[in-house]
Amino acid sequence: MRKFSKFNAFLGIVVAVGLISTGIPKTAHADMNDVKERRALMKSTGKNFMAVFGFVKGKGGSPDSVAGNARILAANAAKMSTLFQAGTGRDKLGSKATRAKPEIWRNRAKFDEIAANMEKLAHALEAAARTGDKEKIGVAAGAIGGQSCKACHKSFRGPKHKG
């Protein structure tokens, strides 16, 4: 009888490890990893976007550095939609964990369209940077800010958590 109970314990451990390794069920820990990854992506996006505006305002940088920033912005935009999985919004994880509003999943097509447009605009920014024309760079950067950042944040980002 003792061998049978050890076998059952072993079998239980094997099943548990199998479920965990396949991601079934998805845990809050995995959801928070998604949130952390997208926060890092947004931080990178903001840093690179501000570097572009620093150049436009005469605070450093060069057309070459702006082109590099634009490539990072395009790569971030391409990845953005993949980091907003169902169940990772403020309605599920709370406003302290994330500012992602449930409207992202209610209007996913619009969200994905804004991200795709940002990627396109970032490529246009890179092309503008290659000309070396600060005015063209400013116009291209302004398009990203208005048509992507502002559009997305207005519709899909909630207020900062208070407290």
C-alpha positions as CSV (number, residue, x, y, z in Angstrom):
1,M,0.0,0.0,0.0
2,R,2.9,2.4,0.8
3,K,4.3,2.0,-2.8
4,F,0.9,2.9,-4.2
5,S,0.7,6.2,-2.2
6,K,4.2,7.2,-3.2
7,F,3.3,6.5,-6.8
8,N,0.2,8.7,-6.5
9,A,2.3,11.5,-5.0
10,F,4.8,11.2,-7.8
11,L,2.1,11.1,-10.4
12,G,0.5,14.2,-8.9
13,I,3.8,16.1,-9.1
14,V,4.3,15.1,-12.7
15,V,0.8,16.2,-13.6
16,A,1.2,19.5,-11.8
17,V,4.6,20.2,-13.4
18,G,3.1,19.4,-16.8
19,L,0.2,21.8,-16.3
20,I,2.5,24.6,-15.1
21,S,4.9,24.1,-18.0
22,T,2.2,24.2,-20.6
23,G,0.7,27.4,-19.1
24,I,-2.6,25.9,-18.1
25,P,-4.1,27.6,-16.4
26,K,-2.7,31.1,-17.2
27,T,-1.7,32.7,-13.9
28,A,-1.8,36.2,-12.6
29,H,2.0,35.9,-12.4
30,A,2.1,35.4,-16.2
31,D,-0.3,38.4,-16.6
32,M,2.0,40.6,-14.6
33,N,4.9,39.5,-16.8
34,D,2.9,40.8,-19.8
35,V,2.4,44.1,-18.0
36,K,6.0,44.4,-17.0
37,E,7.1,43.7,-20.6
38,R,4.8,46.3,-22.1
39,R,5.8,48.8,-19.5
40,A,9.5,48.3,-20.5
41,L,8.4,48.7,-24.2
42,M,6.5,51.9,-23.4
43,K,9.5,53.3,-21.4
44,S,11.8,52.5,-24.4
45,T,9.3,54.2,-26.8
46,G,9.1,57.3,-24.6
47,K,12.8,57.5,-24.2
48,N,13.4,57.3,-28.0
49,F,10.6,59.6,-28.8
50,M,11.9,62.3,-26.4
51,A,15.4,61.9,-27.9
52,V,13.9,62.7,-31.3
53,F,12.3,65.8,-29.9
54,G,15.5,66.7,-28.2
55,F,17.2,66.9,-31.6
56,V,14.3,68.9,-33.1
57,K,14.6,71.4,-30.2
58,G,18.4,71.7,-30.6
59,K,19.2,69.8,-27.4
60,G,21.5,67.2,-28.9
61,G,21.5,64.3,-31.2
62,S,21.9,64.1,-34.9
63,P,20.0,62.9,-37.9
64,D,21.8,59.6,-37.6
65,S,20.7,59.2,-34.0
66,V,17.2,60.2,-34.9
67,A,17.2,57.5,-37.6
68,G,18.3,55.0,-34.9
69,N,15.5,56.2,-32.6
70,A,13.0,55.8,-35.4
71,R,14.1,52.2,-36.0
72,I,13.5,51.4,-32.4
73,L,10.1,53.1,-32.4
74,A,9.1,51.1,-35.5
75,A,10.2,47.8,-33.8
76,N,8.4,48.7,-30.6
77,A,5.2,49.6,-32.6
78,A,5.4,46.2,-34.4
79,K,5.5,44.4,-31.1
80,M,3.0,46.6,-29.2
81,S,-0.2,44.7,-30.1
82,T,1.3,41.4,-28.9
83,L,1.8,42.7,-25.4
84,F,-1.8,43.5,-24.7
85,Q,-3.3,40.1,-24.2
86,A,-6.9,39.6,-22.9
87,G,-7.0,39.6,-19.1
88,T,-4.2,42.1,-18.6
89,G,-6.2,45.3,-18.3
90,R,-7.0,47.4,-15.3
91,D,-10.5,45.8,-15.1
92,K,-8.8,42.4,-14.4
93,L,-5.6,43.4,-12.7
94,G,-6.5,46.7,-11.0
95,S,-5.6,50.3,-11.6
96,K,-2.4,49.9,-9.5
97,A,-1.1,47.2,-11.8
98,T,-1.8,48.8,-15.2
99,R,-3.4,51.8,-16.9
100,A,-4.6,49.7,-19.9
101,K,-8.4,50.3,-20.2
102,P,-10.8,47.5,-21.2
103,E,-11.6,49.5,-24.3
104,I,-8.4,48.0,-25.9
105,W,-10.2,44.6,-26.0
106,R,-13.6,46.0,-26.8
107,N,-12.2,47.9,-29.8
108,R,-9.2,45.8,-30.7
109,A,-9.3,46.7,-34.4
110,K,-8.8,50.4,-33.6
111,F,-6.0,49.6,-31.1
112,D,-4.2,47.4,-33.6
113,E,-4.7,50.1,-36.3
114,I,-3.1,52.8,-34.2
115,A,-0.1,50.5,-33.5
116,A,0.3,49.6,-37.2
117,N,0.1,53.3,-38.1
118,M,2.8,54.1,-35.5
119,E,5.1,51.6,-37.2
120,K,4.4,53.2,-40.6
121,L,5.0,56.7,-39.2
122,A,8.2,55.6,-37.5
123,H,9.5,54.4,-40.9
124,A,8.6,57.8,-42.3
125,L,10.5,59.5,-39.4
126,E,13.5,57.4,-40.3
127,A,13.2,58.5,-44.0
128,A,13.0,62.1,-42.8
129,A,16.0,61.7,-40.6
130,R,18.0,60.5,-43.6
131,T,17.4,63.8,-45.3
132,G,19.0,65.6,-42.4
133,D,16.2,68.3,-42.6
134,K,15.3,69.2,-39.0
135,E,11.9,70.6,-40.2
136,K,10.9,67.4,-41.9
137,I,12.0,65.4,-38.9
138,G,9.9,67.6,-36.6
139,V,6.8,67.1,-38.8
140,A,7.3,63.4,-38.9
141,A,7.8,63.2,-35.1
142,G,4.7,65.4,-34.6
143,A,2.7,62.9,-36.7
144,I,3.7,60.1,-34.4
145,G,2.9,62.1,-31.3
146,G,-0.6,63.1,-32.6
147,Q,-1.7,60.1,-34.6
148,S,-0.2,57.4,-32.5
149,C,0.8,58.3,-28.9
150,K,-2.0,60.8,-28.2
151,A,-4.6,58.8,-30.1
152,C,-3.9,55.6,-28.3
153,H,-3.5,57.2,-24.8
154,K,-6.7,59.2,-25.2
155,S,-8.8,56.1,-26.0
156,F,-7.0,53.3,-24.3
157,R,-4.9,54.5,-21.3
158,G,-6.5,55.2,-18.0
159,P,-5.4,57.7,-15.3
160,K,-2.5,57.0,-13.0
161,H,-3.4,55.1,-9.9
162,K,-3.9,57.3,-6.9
163,G,-2.5,56.2,-3.6
